[in-house]
Amino acid sequence: SLLGKPYAWGGNGPNYFDCSGFTSYVYKHAEGKTIPRVSYQQAKYGTFVSRGNYLPGDLLYFATTGTGNPSHVGIYVGNNTFIHASGSASKPDKVKLSTLSGYYLNALLGARRF
């Protein structure tokens, strides 16, 4: 039901989201779990999941700023696909589905399960 919601830096929902605002909102409202608010903190929380062993609901962490540090996060939904609030403050996008290939596969740092 959140697909297509607009991206906004610092957005916590339910009408606007940034990437980690989206993941923390989904976990709180769908699972009743509270997780850290920002992507680099979320990347330290939960249990590490090795590459290729992802299950729907696992959080995927990406380095998208060139620093090698977690800067983007999404939720794996299965079939090599994840949902995320895509965009940046200067180039906002929306909550959408993306394939874990190409750019995102190269930027992938890891996954966590809660």
N, CA, C and O atoms as a GROMACS GRO file, in nm:
protein
  456
    1SER      N    1   0.081  -0.121   0.000
    1SER     CA    2   0.000   0.000   0.000
    1SER      C    3   0.085   0.127   0.000
    1SER      O    4   0.032   0.236  -0.022
    2LEU      N    5   0.216   0.114   0.024
    2LEU     CA    6   0.304   0.231   0.029
    2LEU      C    7   0.376   0.257  -0.104
    2LEU      O    8   0.445   0.358  -0.119
    3LEU      N    9   0.362   0.166  -0.199
    3LEU     CA   10   0.423   0.187  -0.329
    3LEU      C   11   0.378   0.320  -0.388
    3LEU      O   12   0.259   0.352  -0.385
    4GLY      N   13   0.472   0.395  -0.441
    4GLY     CA   14   0.440   0.522  -0.504
    4GLY      C   15   0.440   0.642  -0.411
    4GLY      O   16   0.432   0.756  -0.458
    5LYS      N   17   0.450   0.619  -0.279
    5LYS     CA   18   0.457   0.734  -0.187
    5LYS      C   19   0.584   0.813  -0.218
    5LYS      O   20   0.688   0.753  -0.246
    6PRO      N   21   0.579   0.943  -0.213
    6PRO     CA   22   0.694   1.024  -0.252
    6PRO      C   23   0.810   1.018  -0.151
    6PRO      O   24   0.790   0.999  -0.031
    7TYR      N   25   0.931   1.034  -0.205
    7TYR     CA   26   1.051   1.043  -0.125
    7TYR      C   27   1.064   1.184  -0.071
    7TYR      O   28   1.039   1.282  -0.142
    8ALA      N   29   1.104   1.195   0.055
    8ALA     CA   30   1.138   1.324   0.116
    8ALA      C   31   1.246   1.297   0.219
    8ALA      O   32   1.230   1.212   0.307
    9TRP      N   33   1.357   1.370   0.210
    9TRP     CA   34   1.468   1.355   0.305
    9TRP      C   35   1.414   1.372   0.447
    9TRP      O   36   1.349   1.472   0.477
   10GLY      N   37   1.441   1.276   0.535
   10GLY     CA   38   1.394   1.280   0.672
   10GLY      C   39   1.250   1.233   0.690
   10GLY      O   40   1.198   1.237   0.802
   11GLY      N   41   1.186   1.189   0.582
   11GLY     CA   42   1.046   1.147   0.588
   11GLY      C   43   1.027   1.018   0.664
   11GLY      O   44   1.094   0.918   0.637
   12ASN      N   45   0.935   1.020   0.761
   12ASN     CA   46   0.906   0.903   0.844
   12ASN      C   47   0.771   0.840   0.813
   12ASN      O   48   0.732   0.743   0.878
   13GLY      N   49   0.698   0.893   0.714
   13GLY     CA   50   0.568   0.839   0.678
   13GLY      C   51   0.456   0.900   0.758
   13GLY      O   52   0.483   0.976   0.851
   14PRO      N   53   0.335   0.870   0.726
   14PRO     CA   54   0.297   0.774   0.623
   14PRO      C   55   0.283   0.833   0.482
   14PRO      O   56   0.257   0.759   0.387
   15ASN      N   57   0.300   0.964   0.467
   15ASN     CA   58   0.281   1.024   0.334
   15ASN      C   59   0.410   1.046   0.258
   15ASN      O   60   0.407   1.053   0.135
   16TYR      N   61   0.523   1.058   0.327
   16TYR     CA   62   0.654   1.079   0.267
   16TYR      C   63   0.756   0.994   0.341
   16TYR      O   64   0.744   0.972   0.462
   17PHE      N   65   0.856   0.946   0.268
   17PHE     CA   66   0.959   0.862   0.330
   17PHE      C   67   1.096   0.892   0.272
   17PHE      O   68   1.109   0.928   0.155
   18ASP      N   69   1.200   0.877   0.357
   18ASP     CA   70   1.333   0.853   0.304
   18ASP      C   71   1.357   0.703   0.324
   18ASP      O   72   1.271   0.634   0.378
   19CYS      N   73   1.473   0.654   0.282
   19CYS     CA   74   1.490   0.508   0.281
   19CYS      C   75   1.478   0.444   0.420
   19CYS      O   76   1.407   0.346   0.437
   20SER      N   77   1.548   0.500   0.518
   20SER     CA   78   1.544   0.439   0.651
   20SER      C   79   1.416   0.474   0.726
   20SER      O   80   1.374   0.398   0.813
   21GLY      N   81   1.355   0.585   0.694
   21GLY     CA   82   1.223   0.616   0.748
   21GLY      C   83   1.121   0.515   0.701
   21GLY      O   84   1.033   0.474   0.776
   22PHE      N   85   1.134   0.475   0.575
   22PHE     CA   86   1.045   0.374   0.519
   22PHE      C   87   1.063   0.239   0.588
   22PHE      O   88   0.965   0.177   0.630
   23THR      N   89   1.188   0.193   0.602
   23THR     CA   90   1.210   0.062   0.664
   23THR      C   91   1.168   0.061   0.810
   23THR      O   92   1.108  -0.036   0.856
   24SER      N   93   1.198   0.167   0.883
   24SER     CA   94   1.158   0.170   1.025
   24SER      C   95   1.006   0.177   1.037
   24SER      O   96   0.949   0.117   1.128
   25TYR      N   97   0.939   0.250   0.948
   25TYR     CA   98   0.792   0.259   0.949
   25TYR      C   99   0.731   0.122   0.922
   25TYR      O  100   0.640   0.079   0.994
   26VAL      N  101   0.780   0.053   0.820
   26VAL     CA  102   0.725  -0.078   0.785
   26VAL      C  103   0.745  -0.177   0.899
   26VAL      O  104   0.651  -0.248   0.935
   27TYR      N  105   0.864  -0.183   0.956
   27TYR     CA  106   0.886  -0.276   1.066
   27TYR      C  107   0.796  -0.244   1.186
   27TYR      O  108   0.743  -0.335   1.249
   28LYS      N  109   0.778  -0.118   1.216
   28LYS     CA  110   0.695  -0.081   1.330
   28LYS      C  111   0.548  -0.115   1.305
   28LYS      O  112   0.481  -0.168   1.394
   29HIS      N  113   0.498  -0.084   1.185
   29HIS     CA  114   0.355  -0.101   1.159
   29HIS      C  115   0.316  -0.241   1.110
   29HIS      O  116   0.202  -0.283   1.131
   30ALA      N  117   0.407  -0.311   1.044
   30ALA     CA  118   0.374  -0.444   0.994
   30ALA      C  119   0.418  -0.555   1.089
   30ALA      O  120   0.354  -0.660   1.096
   31GLU      N  121   0.526  -0.532   1.162
   31GLU     CA  122   0.582  -0.635   1.249
   31GLU      C  123   0.575  -0.600   1.397
   31GLU      O  124   0.598  -0.687   1.482
   32GLY      N  125   0.543  -0.474   1.429
   32GLY     CA  126   0.541  -0.432   1.567
   32GLY      C  127   0.680  -0.422   1.629
   32GLY      O  128   0.695  -0.425   1.751
   33LYS      N  129   0.783  -0.409   1.543
   33LYS     CA  130   0.921  -0.404   1.590
   33LYS      C  131   0.977  -0.263   1.571
   33LYS      O  132   0.953  -0.199   1.469
   34THR      N  133   1.052  -0.218   1.669
   34THR     CA  134   1.119  -0.089   1.660
   34THR      C  135   1.265  -0.114   1.626
   34THR      O  136   1.334  -0.186   1.697
   35ILE      N  137   1.310  -0.054   1.517
   35ILE     CA  138   1.449  -0.066   1.476
   35ILE      C  139   1.509   0.074   1.470
   35ILE      O  140   1.434   0.172   1.467
   36PRO      N  141   1.641   0.086   1.469
   36PRO     CA  142   1.701   0.219   1.461
   36PRO      C  143   1.649   0.297   1.341
   36PRO      O  144   1.603   0.238   1.243
   37ARG      N  145   1.658   0.429   1.347
   37ARG     CA  146   1.599   0.515   1.245
   37ARG      C  147   1.682   0.531   1.119
   37ARG      O  148   1.625   0.541   1.010
   38VAL      N  149   1.815   0.535   1.129
   38VAL     CA  150   1.897   0.567   1.012
   38VAL      C  151   1.968   0.443   0.958
   38VAL      O  152   1.997   0.349   1.032
   39SER      N  153   1.997   0.444   0.828
   39SER     CA  154   2.049   0.324   0.760
   39SER      C  155   2.178   0.270   0.821
   39SER      O  156   2.191   0.149   0.837
   40TYR      N  157   2.273   0.356   0.856
   40TYR     CA  158   2.400   0.304   0.908
   40TYR      C  159   2.381   0.241   1.046
   40TYR      O  160   2.458   0.152   1.082
   41GLN      N  161   2.281   0.285   1.122
   41GLN     CA  162   2.252   0.219   1.250
   41GLN      C  163   2.176   0.089   1.228
   41GLN      O  164   2.200  -0.010   1.297
   42GLN      N  165   2.083   0.089   1.132
   42GLN     CA  166   2.009  -0.033   1.100
   42GLN      C  167   2.104  -0.143   1.054
   42GLN      O  168   2.079  -0.261   1.079
   43ALA      N  169   2.213  -0.106   0.986
   43ALA     CA  170   2.309  -0.203   0.934
   43ALA      C  171   2.386  -0.275   1.044
   43ALA      O  172   2.452  -0.376   1.018
   44LYS      N  173   2.379  -0.225   1.166
   44LYS     CA  174   2.447  -0.288   1.279
   44LYS      C  175   2.351  -0.369   1.366
   44LYS      O  176   2.395  -0.436   1.460
   45TYR      N  177   2.223  -0.363   1.336
   45TYR     CA  178   2.118  -0.420   1.419
   45TYR      C  179   2.071  -0.552   1.358
   45TYR      O  180   2.074  -0.568   1.236
   46GLY      N  181   2.030  -0.644   1.440
   46GLY     CA  182   1.979  -0.771   1.388
   46GLY      C  183   2.090  -0.870   1.361
   46GLY      O  184   2.204  -0.852   1.405
   47THR      N  185   2.056  -0.974   1.288
   47THR     CA  186   2.147  -1.084   1.258
   47THR      C  187   2.194  -1.076   1.114
   47THR      O  188   2.112  -1.059   1.022
   48PHE      N  189   2.324  -1.089   1.092
   48PHE     CA  190   2.381  -1.090   0.958
   48PHE      C  191   2.323  -1.204   0.876
   48PHE      O  192   2.304  -1.315   0.927
   49VAL      N  193   2.294  -1.178   0.749
   49VAL     CA  194   2.246  -1.278   0.655
   49VAL      C  195   2.346  -1.284   0.539
   49VAL      O  196   2.375  -1.182   0.477
   50SER      N  197   2.396  -1.402   0.511
   50SER     CA  198   2.496  -1.416   0.404
   50SER      C  199   2.432  -1.399   0.266
   50SER      O  200   2.314  -1.427   0.246
   51ARG      N  201   2.514  -1.354   0.173
   51ARG     CA  202   2.468  -1.327   0.036
   51ARG      C  203   2.404  -1.452  -0.024
   51ARG      O  204   2.457  -1.562  -0.014
   52GLY      N  205   2.289  -1.431  -0.085
   52GLY     CA  206   2.217  -1.540  -0.148
   52GLY      C  207   2.122  -1.614  -0.056
   52GLY      O  208   2.048  -1.702  -0.102
   53ASN      N  209   2.120  -1.580   0.073
   53ASN     CA  210   2.032  -1.646   0.168
   53ASN      C  211   1.923  -1.553   0.219
   53ASN      O  212   1.872  -1.571   0.330
   54TYR      N  213   1.888  -1.455   0.139
   54TYR     CA  214   1.789  -1.355   0.181
   54TYR      C  215   1.649  -1.413   0.179
   54TYR      O  216   1.612  -1.494   0.092
   55LEU      N  217   1.571  -1.370   0.277
   55LEU     CA  218   1.430  -1.406   0.287
   55LEU      C  219   1.348  -1.278   0.284
   55LEU      O  220   1.396  -1.173   0.324
   56PRO      N  221   1.223  -1.287   0.238
   56PRO     CA  222   1.137  -1.168   0.243
   56PRO      C  223   1.136  -1.108   0.383
   56PRO      O  224   1.118  -1.180   0.482
   57GLY      N  225   1.154  -0.978   0.390
   57GLY     CA  226   1.159  -0.908   0.518
   57GLY      C  227   1.298  -0.871   0.562
   57GLY      O  228   1.315  -0.787   0.650
   58ASP      N  229   1.401  -0.933   0.504
   58ASP     CA  230   1.539  -0.897   0.538
   58ASP      C  231   1.568  -0.756   0.488
   58ASP      O  232   1.522  -0.716   0.381
   59LEU      N  233   1.646  -0.682   0.566
   59LEU     CA  234   1.688  -0.549   0.523
   59LEU      C  235   1.817  -0.560   0.444
   59LEU      O  236   1.911  -0.629   0.487
   60LEU      N  237   1.823  -0.494   0.330
   60LEU     CA  238   1.942  -0.491   0.246
   60LEU      C  239   2.007  -0.354   0.259
   60LEU      O  240   1.939  -0.252   0.256
   61TYR      N  241   2.139  -0.352   0.274
   61TYR     CA  242   2.213  -0.228   0.295
   61TYR      C  243   2.305  -0.202   0.178
   61TYR      O  244   2.369  -0.293   0.125
   62PHE      N  245   2.311  -0.076   0.137
   62PHE     CA  246   2.386  -0.037   0.019
   62PHE      C  247   2.477   0.081   0.048
   62PHE      O  248   2.446   0.166   0.131
   63ALA      N  249   2.590   0.085  -0.022
   63ALA     CA  250   2.679   0.201  -0.021
   63ALA      C  251   2.652   0.277  -0.151
   63ALA      O  252   2.694   0.233  -0.258
   64THR      N  253   2.584   0.389  -0.140
   64THR     CA  254   2.544   0.463  -0.260
   64THR      C  255   2.608   0.600  -0.271
   64THR      O  256   2.580   0.675  -0.365
   65THR      N  257   2.694   0.635  -0.175
   65THR     CA  258   2.753   0.768  -0.176
   65THR      C  259   2.902   0.768  -0.208
   65THR      O  260   2.964   0.874  -0.208
   66GLY      N  261   2.959   0.652  -0.234
   66GLY     CA  262   3.100   0.643  -0.267
   66GLY      C  263   3.193   0.630  -0.148
   66GLY      O  264   3.315   0.625  -0.165
   67THR      N  265   3.138   0.625  -0.027
   67THR     CA  266   3.222   0.615   0.093
   67THR      C  267   3.247   0.470   0.136
   67THR      O  268   3.336   0.443   0.216
   68GLY      N  269   3.168   0.378   0.083
   68GLY     CA  270   3.178   0.239   0.126
   68GLY      C  271   3.099   0.210   0.252
   68GLY      O  272   3.100   0.096   0.300
   69ASN      N  273   3.032   0.311   0.306
   69ASN     CA  274   2.950   0.296   0.427
   69ASN      C  275   2.803   0.284   0.391
   69ASN      O  276   2.760   0.332   0.286
   70PRO      N  277   2.724   0.219   0.477
   70PRO     CA  278   2.580   0.210   0.450
   70PRO      C  279   2.516   0.348   0.437
   70PRO      O  280   2.529   0.432   0.525
   71SER      N  281   2.449   0.369   0.326
   71SER     CA  282   2.382   0.497   0.301
   71SER      C  283   2.244   0.480   0.242
   71SER      O  284   2.173   0.578   0.218
   72HIS      N  285   2.205   0.356   0.218
   72HIS     CA  286   2.071   0.328   0.163
   72HIS      C  287   2.027   0.192   0.215
   72HIS      O  288   2.109   0.104   0.240
   73VAL      N  289   1.897   0.175   0.231
   73VAL     CA  290   1.843   0.051   0.283
   73VAL      C  291   1.708   0.022   0.217
   73VAL      O  292   1.632   0.114   0.184
   74GLY      N  293   1.680  -0.106   0.198
   74GLY     CA  294   1.552  -0.150   0.144
   74GLY      C  295   1.514  -0.283   0.206
   74GLY      O  296   1.590  -0.341   0.283
   75ILE      N  297   1.396  -0.330   0.174
   75ILE     CA  298   1.344  -0.455   0.228
   75ILE      C  299   1.331  -0.557   0.116
   75ILE      O  300   1.263  -0.533   0.016
   76TYR      N  301   1.397  -0.671   0.134
   76TYR     CA  302   1.390  -0.779   0.035
   76TYR      C  303   1.248  -0.835   0.034
   76TYR      O  304   1.190  -0.861   0.140
   77VAL      N  305   1.191  -0.855  -0.086
   77VAL     CA  306   1.055  -0.909  -0.098
   77VAL      C  307   1.052  -1.044  -0.167
   77VAL      O  308   0.945  -1.105  -0.181
   78GLY      N  309   1.168  -1.093  -0.211
   78GLY     CA  310   1.175  -1.222  -0.279
   78GLY      C  311   1.201  -1.204  -0.428
   78GLY      O  312   1.189  -1.094  -0.482
   79ASN      N  313   1.235  -1.314  -0.494
   79ASN     CA  314   1.259  -1.316  -0.638
   79ASN      C  315   1.356  -1.208  -0.683
   79ASN      O  316   1.337  -1.144  -0.787
   80ASN      N  317   1.463  -1.189  -0.604
   80ASN     CA  318   1.569  -1.092  -0.639
   80ASN      C  319   1.518  -0.948  -0.649
   80ASN      O  320   1.571  -0.868  -0.724
   81THR      N  321   1.414  -0.917  -0.572
   81THR     CA  322   1.349  -0.786  -0.575
   81THR      C  323   1.342  -0.729  -0.434
   81THR      O  324   1.327  -0.802  -0.337
   82PHE      N  325   1.354  -0.596  -0.425
   82PHE     CA  326   1.339  -0.530  -0.296
   82PHE      C  327   1.257  -0.403  -0.313
   82PHE      O  328   1.248  -0.347  -0.423
   83ILE      N  329   1.197  -0.358  -0.202
   83ILE     CA  330   1.119  -0.235  -0.200
   83ILE      C  331   1.197  -0.133  -0.118
   83ILE      O  332   1.258  -0.166  -0.016
   84HIS      N  333   1.194  -0.008  -0.166
   84HIS     CA  334   1.270   0.097  -0.097
   84HIS      C  335   1.218   0.233  -0.136
   84HIS      O  336   1.154   0.251  -0.239
   85ALA      N  337   1.247   0.330  -0.049
   85ALA     CA  338   1.218   0.471  -0.080
   85ALA      C  339   1.341   0.523  -0.152
   85ALA      O  340   1.445   0.548  -0.091
   86SER      N  341   1.328   0.539  -0.282
   86SER     CA  342   1.440   0.574  -0.366
   86SER      C  343   1.448   0.725  -0.386
   86SER      O  344   1.346   0.793  -0.399
   87GLY      N  345   1.569   0.775  -0.388
   87GLY     CA  346   1.588   0.917  -0.416
   87GLY      C  347   1.688   0.981  -0.323
   87GLY      O  348   1.752   0.914  -0.242
   88SER      N  349   1.700   1.112  -0.336
   88SER     CA  350   1.786   1.191  -0.250
   88SER      C  351   1.720   1.327  -0.232
   88SER      O  352   1.617   1.355  -0.293
   89ALA      N  353   1.779   1.410  -0.147
   89ALA     CA  354   1.721   1.542  -0.124
   89ALA      C  355   1.716   1.622  -0.253
   89ALA      O  356   1.621   1.697  -0.275
   90SER      N  357   1.817   1.607  -0.338
   90SER     CA  358   1.820   1.684  -0.462
   90SER      C  359   1.748   1.615  -0.578
   90SER      O  360   1.710   1.681  -0.675
   91LYS      N  361   1.730   1.483  -0.570
   91LYS     CA  362   1.661   1.408  -0.675
   91LYS      C  363   1.560   1.312  -0.612
   91LYS      O  364   1.581   1.191  -0.616
   92PRO      N  365   1.452   1.363  -0.555
   92PRO     CA  366   1.354   1.276  -0.491
   92PRO      C  367   1.284   1.185  -0.592
   92PRO      O  368   1.259   1.224  -0.706
   93ASP      N  369   1.252   1.066  -0.548
   93ASP     CA  370   1.180   0.970  -0.631
   93ASP      C  371   1.057   0.924  -0.554
   93ASP      O  372   0.973   1.006  -0.518
   94LYS      N  373   1.046   0.794  -0.527
   94LYS     CA  374   0.928   0.740  -0.458
   94LYS      C  375   0.959   0.602  -0.403
   94LYS      O  376   1.066   0.547  -0.427
   95VAL      N  377   0.865   0.547  -0.330
   95VAL     CA  378   0.873   0.409  -0.284
   95VAL      C  379   0.846   0.321  -0.406
   95VAL      O  380   0.743   0.334  -0.472
   96LYS      N  381   0.941   0.231  -0.434
   96LYS     CA  382   0.926   0.148  -0.553
   96LYS      C  383   0.996   0.015  -0.536
   96LYS      O  384   1.073  -0.004  -0.442
   97LEU      N  385   0.970  -0.075  -0.627
   97LEU     CA  386   1.036  -0.204  -0.634
   97LEU      C  387   1.155  -0.192  -0.729
   97LEU      O  388   1.146  -0.128  -0.833
   98SER      N  389   1.266  -0.255  -0.692
   98SER     CA  390   1.384  -0.259  -0.778
   98SER      C  391   1.441  -0.400  -0.776
   98SER      O  392   1.420  -0.476  -0.681
   99THR      N  393   1.513  -0.433  -0.881
   99THR     CA  394   1.578  -0.562  -0.891
   99THR      C  395   1.717  -0.554  -0.830
   99THR      O  396   1.789  -0.455  -0.846
  100LEU      N  397   1.754  -0.659  -0.760
  100LEU     CA  398   1.885  -0.667  -0.699
  100LEU      C  399   1.985  -0.714  -0.805
  100LEU      O  400   2.029  -0.828  -0.807
  101SER      N  401   2.018  -0.620  -0.894
  101SER     CA  402   2.113  -0.647  -1.002
  101SER      C  403   2.178  -0.515  -1.042
  101SER      O  404   2.137  -0.409  -0.995
  102GLY      N  405   2.278  -0.521  -1.128
  102GLY     CA  406   2.341  -0.401  -1.179
  102GLY      C  407   2.390  -0.309  -1.068
  102GLY      O  408   2.465  -0.351  -0.980
  103TYR      N  409   2.346  -0.184  -1.073
  103TYR     CA  410   2.388  -0.083  -0.976
  103TYR      C  411   2.367  -0.130  -0.832
  103TYR      O  412   2.458  -0.121  -0.750
  104TYR      N  413   2.247  -0.178  -0.803
  104TYR     CA  414   2.217  -0.216  -0.664
  104TYR      C  415   2.297  -0.339  -0.620
  104TYR      O  416   2.340  -0.345  -0.504
  105LEU      N  417   2.319  -0.434  -0.706
  105LEU     CA  418   2.400  -0.550  -0.669
  105LEU      C  419   2.544  -0.507  -0.641
  105LEU      O  420   2.606  -0.556  -0.547
  106ASN      N  421   2.596  -0.416  -0.721
  106ASN     CA  422   2.733  -0.366  -0.700
  106ASN      C  423   2.746  -0.284  -0.573
  106ASN      O  424   2.851  -0.284  -0.509
  107ALA      N  425   2.639  -0.214  -0.535
  107ALA     CA  426   2.642  -0.128  -0.414
  107ALA      C  427   2.606  -0.206  -0.287
  107ALA      O  428   2.621  -0.153  -0.177
  108LEU      N  429   2.558  -0.329  -0.301
  108LEU     CA  430   2.512  -0.407  -0.186
  108LEU      C  431   2.625  -0.436  -0.088
  108LEU      O  432   2.730  -0.487  -0.127
  109LEU      N  433   2.602  -0.403   0.038
  109LEU     CA  434   2.699  -0.432   0.144
  109LEU      C  435   2.663  -0.555   0.223
  109LEU      O  436   2.752  -0.626   0.271
  110GLY      N  437   2.533  -0.583   0.239
  110GLY     CA  438   2.491  -0.697   0.318
  110GLY      C  439   2.345  -0.691   0.352
  110GLY      O  440   2.270  -0.609   0.299
  111ALA      N  441   2.306  -0.780   0.442
  111ALA     CA  442   2.166  -0.790   0.482
  111ALA      C  443   2.158  -0.825   0.629
  111ALA      O  444   2.250  -0.884   0.686
  112ARG      N  445   2.046  -0.788   0.690
  112ARG     CA  446   2.018  -0.816   0.830
  112ARG      C  447   1.877  -0.870   0.844
  112ARG      O  448   1.787  -0.832   0.769
  113ARG      N  449   1.860  -0.957   0.941
  113ARG     CA  450   1.729  -1.015   0.970
  113ARG      C  451   1.693  -0.983   1.113
  113ARG      O  452   1.778  -0.989   1.202
  114PHE      N  453   1.565  -0.950   1.136
  114PHE     CA  454   1.518  -0.914   1.270
  114PHE      C  455   1.416  -1.013   1.319
  114PHE      O  456   1.364  -0.999   1.430
   0.00000   0.00000   0.00000
